[in-house]
Amino acid sequence: MDSSFSSSMKISSSIPKHILPVIVFSQFAGTSLWFAGNAVVPELIAELDLLEMFVGFITMAVQSGFIIGTLVFAVLSVADRFSPVKVFFVCSVLGALANILTIYSSNFTEVMLARLFTGFFLAGIYPVGMKIASDWHKEGLGKALGYLVGALVLGTAFPHFLKYLGGDLPWRFVIAGTSVLSVIGGLMLFFSVADGPYRVRRSSFKPSMFFSLFKNSNFRSAAFGYFGHMWELYTFWAFIPTLLAYYVLSNQGFIINIPLWSSIIIGIGGISCAVGGYISLKKGSKFVSKVSLFISGLCSVLIPFLFNAPVWVFLGLLLIWGIFVIPDSPQFSTLVAQSTDSSYIATGLTIVNSIGFAITIVSIQLVNLMWAHFQSPLVFLVIFVGPLCGLLAITRYKVS
């Protein structure tokens, strides 16, 4: 038996059972900061006398901060030069503090800065959490990443659920609660998980590799598939409360608990992410991506025409959309990594992720502006552009 294989098997069998659950919980706790501002948008609009389209701007601020943070962390090789576990812990605490600044913001600019800095430190939580997992799991990494993206989904949904649990408590409860949770997650990881046995120094970030990477047809297919996915994902998540509120408005007298259903519709994707990871082991990442894009795209086409449908039909379709909008995310990361030279996987993933999150800003703002102007559910047909383009791109990916 090959000595390196034997060594790998010994390490895999000796991994403490608590490692992955702790990383997953800490990832969930840290990423709960992501949509904490979105969950309290109506209250912020009322208290600070902001425009209705504020929902698009507050999401844009977090996404922008994340893009900037991702590039800064990559250029400085932060998670390579320092312990990833310590980086995760520090960013969990600083992200929580930035999140708390939302409470003390007295105008639009201050809220935007608070969310921007929150997004910046999320760059040391979400991607670094994946790195910690990869440092511990050489075999079955795809399944582990499925759990981690699932944790991101649940973290995204949690502020809405926290708002539901808080009932009539002030909106500051949601912000404070997610900040406390983030610190707890960071502390738990710091004290119970060490840097993994597979931790090695990755290649430094090289922007010059941008054009070289995109010369690879499989890399292009995976990257553009991911871009289509990102056009849809965060726009859908950001506007779920708006979709639910408009349904209530269109059906006078009918009541929907918007925070509760927002958390359910987003959170259900956490389960499908994990399931998609298992399916990919048998069917492949391309299969999971294609099915996810096709069904979520179909949902985006149907939803504008169902605002007068029975509530079980409307909520049912949103739940299906929530299930299929996210399982392709870890699979696209897998396909990008598999189609990149091993020396530049970090660079490839950084470039693709940064462009992907930049695209979310464009799609969110486009829908935001169109919604403010037209106030018509047909505006949400714009989301379909993402799954359509993503599906066309990923069909060109050649599985070896």
C-alpha positions as CSV (number, residue, x, y, z in Angstrom):
1,M,0.0,0.0,0.0
2,D,1.2,3.5,-0.9
3,S,2.7,5.1,2.2
4,S,1.0,8.5,1.6
5,F,-2.4,6.7,1.2
6,S,-1.8,4.8,4.4
7,S,-0.9,8.0,6.2
8,S,-4.0,9.7,4.9
9,M,-6.2,6.8,6.1
10,K,-4.6,6.9,9.6
11,I,-5.3,10.7,9.8
12,S,-8.9,10.3,8.5
13,S,-9.6,7.6,11.0
14,S,-8.2,9.6,13.9
15,I,-10.2,12.8,13.3
16,P,-12.1,13.5,16.5
17,K,-15.9,13.2,15.9
18,H,-16.6,16.7,17.3
19,I,-14.5,18.5,14.7
20,L,-17.0,18.8,11.8
21,P,-20.1,19.5,14.0
22,V,-18.2,22.3,15.8
23,I,-17.0,23.9,12.5
24,V,-20.6,23.6,11.1
25,F,-22.1,25.3,14.2
26,S,-19.5,28.0,14.3
27,Q,-20.1,28.7,10.6
28,F,-23.8,28.9,11.3
29,A,-23.2,31.2,14.2
30,G,-20.9,33.5,12.4
31,T,-22.9,33.8,9.2
32,S,-26.0,34.7,11.2
33,L,-24.6,38.2,11.0
34,W,-25.1,38.3,7.2
35,F,-28.9,39.1,7.1
36,A,-29.2,40.5,10.6
37,G,-29.8,43.9,9.1
38,N,-32.3,42.6,6.5
39,A,-34.4,41.0,9.2
40,V,-35.1,44.4,10.7
41,V,-35.4,46.6,7.6
42,P,-39.0,47.7,8.2
43,E,-38.0,48.9,11.7
44,L,-34.9,50.7,10.4
45,I,-37.0,52.4,7.6
46,A,-39.5,53.6,10.1
47,E,-37.1,54.7,12.8
48,L,-34.6,56.5,10.5
49,D,-37.1,57.7,8.0
50,L,-35.5,55.8,5.0
51,L,-36.9,55.0,1.6
52,E,-38.7,51.7,1.0
53,M,-35.9,50.6,-1.4
54,F,-33.5,50.5,1.6
55,V,-33.7,46.7,1.5
56,G,-31.5,46.7,-1.6
57,F,-28.9,49.0,-0.2
58,I,-28.5,47.3,3.1
59,T,-27.8,44.0,1.3
60,M,-25.5,45.7,-1.1
61,A,-23.4,47.1,1.8
62,V,-22.8,43.6,3.3
63,Q,-22.0,42.1,-0.1
64,S,-19.6,44.9,-0.9
65,G,-17.8,44.5,2.4
66,F,-17.5,40.7,1.8
67,I,-16.0,41.3,-1.7
68,I,-13.5,43.8,-0.3
69,G,-12.7,41.5,2.6
70,T,-12.2,38.4,0.4
71,L,-9.8,40.2,-1.8
72,V,-7.8,41.7,1.1
73,F,-7.6,38.4,2.9
74,A,-6.5,36.6,-0.4
75,V,-3.9,39.2,-1.3
76,L,-2.4,39.2,2.2
77,S,-2.7,35.4,2.4
78,V,-4.1,36.0,5.9
79,A,-5.4,32.4,6.5
80,D,-2.1,31.0,5.3
81,R,0.2,33.2,7.3
82,F,-1.8,32.9,10.5
83,S,-3.7,30.1,12.1
84,P,-7.1,29.8,10.3
85,V,-8.8,29.0,13.6
86,K,-7.5,32.2,15.2
87,V,-8.4,34.2,12.1
88,F,-12.0,32.8,12.3
89,F,-12.2,33.6,16.0
90,V,-11.0,37.2,15.6
91,C,-13.3,37.8,12.7
92,S,-16.3,36.3,14.6
93,V,-15.7,38.8,17.4
94,L,-15.0,41.8,15.1
95,G,-17.9,41.0,12.9
96,A,-20.1,40.9,16.0
97,L,-18.9,44.3,17.0
98,A,-19.5,45.7,13.5
99,N,-23.0,44.2,13.6
100,I,-23.7,45.9,17.0
101,L,-22.8,49.3,15.4
102,T,-26.1,49.0,13.5
103,I,-27.9,49.6,16.8
104,Y,-26.1,52.8,17.3
105,S,-26.4,54.1,13.8
106,S,-28.5,57.2,13.5
107,N,-28.7,57.7,9.7
108,F,-28.4,55.9,6.3
109,T,-24.6,56.4,6.0
110,E,-23.9,55.0,9.5
111,V,-26.0,51.9,8.8
112,M,-24.3,51.3,5.5
113,L,-20.8,51.5,7.1
114,A,-21.9,49.1,9.9
115,R,-23.1,46.6,7.4
116,L,-20.0,47.1,5.2
117,F,-17.7,46.3,8.0
118,T,-19.9,43.3,9.0
119,G,-19.5,42.0,5.5
120,F,-15.7,42.6,5.5
121,F,-15.2,40.4,8.6
122,L,-17.6,37.7,7.2
123,A,-14.7,37.2,4.7
124,G,-12.8,35.8,7.7
125,I,-15.7,33.5,8.7
126,Y,-17.3,31.8,5.7
127,P,-14.3,31.1,3.4
128,V,-12.0,30.5,6.4
129,G,-14.5,28.0,7.9
130,M,-14.3,26.1,4.6
131,K,-10.5,26.2,4.7
132,I,-10.5,24.8,8.3
133,A,-12.8,22.0,7.1
134,S,-10.5,21.2,4.2
135,D,-7.5,21.1,6.6
136,W,-9.2,18.3,8.4
137,H,-11.0,16.4,5.6
138,K,-9.1,15.2,2.6
139,E,-11.5,12.4,1.9
140,G,-15.2,13.3,1.7
141,L,-14.5,17.0,1.5
142,G,-17.5,17.5,-0.9
143,K,-19.9,16.2,1.8
144,A,-18.2,18.4,4.4
145,L,-18.6,21.5,2.2
146,G,-22.3,20.6,1.7
147,Y,-22.7,20.8,5.5
148,L,-20.8,24.1,5.7
149,V,-22.9,25.8,2.9
150,G,-25.9,24.4,4.7
151,A,-24.7,26.2,7.8
152,L,-24.4,29.4,5.8
153,V,-28.1,29.0,4.7
154,L,-29.3,28.4,8.3
155,G,-27.2,31.3,9.5
156,T,-28.8,33.5,6.8
157,A,-32.3,32.4,7.9
158,F,-31.6,32.7,11.7
159,P,-32.1,36.5,12.1
160,H,-35.6,36.2,10.6
161,F,-36.3,33.3,13.0
162,L,-34.9,35.3,15.9
163,K,-37.2,38.2,15.0
164,Y,-40.1,35.8,15.1
165,L,-39.1,34.5,18.5
166,G,-38.6,38.0,19.8
167,G,-42.2,38.8,19.1
168,D,-42.8,42.4,20.3
169,L,-39.3,42.9,21.5
170,P,-37.4,45.9,20.0
171,W,-35.6,45.2,16.7
172,R,-32.2,45.6,18.5
173,F,-32.9,42.2,20.0
174,V,-32.1,40.6,16.6
175,I,-28.9,42.5,16.2
176,A,-27.7,41.8,19.7
177,G,-28.7,38.1,19.5
178,T,-26.8,37.4,16.3
179,S,-23.7,39.2,17.7
180,V,-23.7,37.1,20.8
181,L,-24.2,34.0,18.8
182,S,-21.3,34.9,16.5
183,V,-18.9,35.3,19.5
184,I,-20.1,32.0,21.0
185,G,-19.4,30.2,17.7
186,G,-15.9,31.8,17.5
187,L,-15.1,30.8,21.1
188,M,-16.3,27.3,20.6
189,L,-14.1,26.8,17.6
190,F,-11.1,28.5,19.2
191,F,-11.2,26.2,22.3
192,S,-12.1,22.9,20.7
193,V,-10.7,22.8,17.2
194,A,-7.0,22.9,16.3
195,D,-5.5,23.7,12.9
196,G,-6.0,20.5,10.8
197,P,-3.4,18.0,9.8
198,Y,-3.7,18.7,6.1
199,R,-3.0,22.4,6.5
200,V,-0.4,23.5,3.9
201,R,0.6,26.9,2.6
202,R,-1.5,27.7,-0.5
203,S,-0.2,29.6,-3.5
204,S,-0.4,33.4,-3.1
205,F,-3.2,35.3,-4.8
206,K,-2.2,36.2,-8.4
207,P,-4.6,38.5,-10.3
208,S,-2.5,37.9,-13.4
209,M,-3.9,34.3,-13.4
210,F,-7.3,35.7,-14.2
211,F,-7.1,35.4,-18.0
212,S,-5.1,32.1,-17.8
213,L,-7.8,30.4,-15.7
214,F,-10.6,31.5,-18.0
215,K,-8.8,29.9,-21.0
216,N,-9.8,26.6,-19.6
217,S,-13.2,25.7,-21.0
218,N,-14.3,23.7,-17.9
219,F,-13.2,26.5,-15.6
220,R,-15.3,28.9,-17.7
221,S,-18.3,26.6,-17.6
222,A,-18.2,26.2,-13.9
223,A,-17.5,29.9,-13.2
224,F,-20.3,31.2,-15.4
225,G,-22.6,28.6,-14.0
226,Y,-21.8,29.9,-10.6
227,F,-22.3,33.5,-11.7
228,G,-25.8,32.6,-12.9
229,H,-26.5,30.9,-9.6
230,M,-25.3,34.0,-7.7
231,W,-27.5,36.3,-9.8
232,E,-30.5,34.5,-8.4
233,L,-29.5,33.4,-4.9
234,Y,-29.0,36.6,-2.8
235,T,-31.7,38.5,-4.7
236,F,-34.2,35.8,-3.9
237,W,-33.1,35.7,-0.2
238,A,-33.2,39.5,0.1
239,F,-36.7,39.9,-1.3
240,I,-38.4,37.0,0.4
241,P,-40.0,39.3,3.0
242,T,-41.1,41.6,0.1
243,L,-42.7,38.7,-1.7
244,L,-44.6,37.6,1.4
245,A,-45.6,41.2,2.2
246,Y,-46.9,41.8,-1.3
247,Y,-48.9,38.5,-1.1
248,V,-50.6,39.7,2.1
249,L,-51.3,43.1,0.4
250,S,-52.8,41.3,-2.6
251,N,-55.0,39.2,-0.4
252,Q,-56.6,41.6,2.0
253,G,-57.5,40.0,5.4
254,F,-55.0,37.2,5.0
255,I,-52.2,37.0,7.5
256,I,-48.7,35.5,7.1
257,N,-46.1,35.6,9.8
258,I,-43.4,37.1,7.6
259,P,-40.4,36.6,9.8
260,L,-41.3,33.0,10.5
261,W,-41.9,32.1,6.9
262,S,-38.8,34.0,5.7
263,S,-36.7,31.9,8.1
264,I,-38.3,28.6,7.0
265,I,-38.0,29.4,3.2
266,I,-34.4,30.3,3.5
267,G,-33.5,27.8,6.2
268,I,-34.9,24.8,4.3
269,G,-32.1,25.1,1.8
270,G,-29.7,24.0,4.6
271,I,-31.1,20.6,4.4
272,S,-31.1,20.4,0.6
273,C,-27.4,21.5,0.7
274,A,-26.5,18.5,2.8
275,V,-28.6,16.1,0.7
276,G,-27.1,17.6,-2.5
277,G,-23.6,16.8,-1.1
278,Y,-24.6,13.1,-0.7
279,I,-26.2,12.9,-4.2
280,S,-23.1,14.4,-5.8
281,L,-21.1,11.5,-4.5
282,K,-23.1,9.2,-6.8
283,K,-24.4,11.5,-9.5
284,G,-21.7,14.1,-9.7
285,S,-21.6,17.8,-9.0
286,K,-22.7,18.7,-12.5
287,F,-25.9,16.7,-12.1
288,V,-26.8,18.4,-8.8
289,S,-26.1,21.8,-10.3
290,K,-28.2,21.3,-13.4
291,V,-31.2,20.0,-11.5
292,S,-31.0,22.8,-8.9
293,L,-30.7,25.5,-11.6
294,F,-33.6,24.1,-13.7
295,I,-36.1,23.8,-10.8
296,S,-35.2,27.1,-9.1
297,G,-35.3,28.8,-12.5
298,L,-38.8,27.4,-13.1
299,C,-39.9,28.7,-9.7
300,S,-38.6,32.2,-10.6
301,V,-40.8,32.1,-13.7
302,L,-43.9,30.9,-12.0
303,I,-43.9,33.0,-8.8
304,P,-44.9,36.4,-10.3
305,F,-48.2,34.8,-11.5
306,L,-49.2,33.2,-8.2
307,F,-49.9,36.2,-6.0
308,N,-53.6,35.6,-6.1
309,A,-53.3,31.8,-5.8
310,P,-54.3,29.9,-2.6
311,V,-51.8,30.4,0.1
312,W,-50.7,26.8,0.1
313,V,-49.7,27.0,-3.5
314,F,-47.8,30.3,-3.1
315,L,-45.9,29.2,0.1
316,G,-45.4,25.8,-1.4
317,L,-43.7,27.2,-4.5
318,L,-41.5,29.5,-2.3
319,L,-40.5,26.4,-0.2
320,I,-39.6,24.5,-3.4
321,W,-37.6,27.5,-4.6
322,G,-35.8,27.7,-1.2
323,I,-34.9,24.0,-1.5
324,F,-33.4,24.2,-5.0
325,V,-31.9,27.7,-5.0
326,I,-28.8,26.7,-3.0
327,P,-27.6,23.0,-3.3
328,D,-25.6,23.9,-6.4
329,S,-23.4,26.4,-4.5
330,P,-21.0,23.9,-3.0
331,Q,-21.1,21.9,-6.2
332,F,-20.0,24.8,-8.3
333,S,-17.1,25.4,-5.9
334,T,-16.1,21.7,-6.3
335,L,-16.3,22.0,-10.1
336,V,-14.2,25.2,-10.1
337,A,-11.6,23.6,-7.9
338,Q,-11.5,20.4,-10.1
339,S,-11.0,22.5,-13.2
340,T,-8.1,24.6,-11.8
341,D,-4.4,23.8,-11.6
342,S,-3.8,22.5,-8.1
343,S,-1.3,25.3,-7.5
344,Y,-3.9,28.0,-8.1
345,I,-7.1,26.6,-6.6
346,A,-7.1,29.4,-4.0
347,T,-6.7,32.0,-6.7
348,G,-9.4,30.5,-8.8
349,L,-11.9,30.2,-6.0
350,T,-11.1,33.8,-4.8
351,I,-11.6,35.3,-8.3
352,V,-14.9,33.3,-9.0
353,N,-16.3,34.1,-5.5
354,S,-15.5,37.8,-5.8
355,I,-17.1,38.2,-9.2
356,G,-20.0,36.1,-8.0
357,F,-20.7,38.4,-5.1
358,A,-20.2,41.5,-7.2
359,I,-22.9,40.1,-9.5
360,T,-25.3,39.8,-6.5
361,I,-25.0,43.6,-6.0
362,V,-26.0,44.2,-9.7
363,S,-29.0,41.8,-9.6
364,I,-30.2,43.1,-6.1
365,Q,-30.0,46.7,-7.1
366,L,-31.7,46.1,-10.5
367,V,-34.6,44.3,-8.9
368,N,-34.7,46.9,-6.1
369,L,-34.9,49.9,-8.6
370,M,-37.5,48.1,-10.8
371,W,-39.6,47.2,-7.8
372,A,-39.5,50.8,-6.4
373,H,-40.6,52.1,-9.8
374,F,-43.2,49.5,-11.0
375,Q,-44.4,47.8,-7.8
376,S,-45.3,44.8,-10.0
377,P,-44.5,41.1,-9.3
378,L,-43.4,40.8,-12.9
379,V,-40.2,42.5,-11.9
380,F,-39.1,39.3,-10.3
381,L,-38.9,37.7,-13.7
382,V,-35.5,39.4,-13.9
383,I,-34.2,36.7,-11.5
384,F,-34.8,34.0,-14.1
385,V,-31.8,35.4,-16.2
386,G,-29.4,33.8,-13.6
387,P,-30.6,30.2,-13.7
388,L,-31.0,30.3,-17.5
389,C,-27.5,31.5,-18.1
390,G,-26.1,29.2,-15.4
391,L,-27.8,26.2,-16.9
392,L,-26.5,27.0,-20.4
393,A,-23.0,27.4,-19.1
394,I,-22.8,24.3,-16.9
395,T,-24.1,22.0,-19.7
396,R,-20.8,22.7,-21.5
397,Y,-18.8,21.3,-18.6
398,K,-17.1,18.1,-19.7
399,V,-16.9,15.4,-17.0
400,S,-13.7,13.4,-17.4
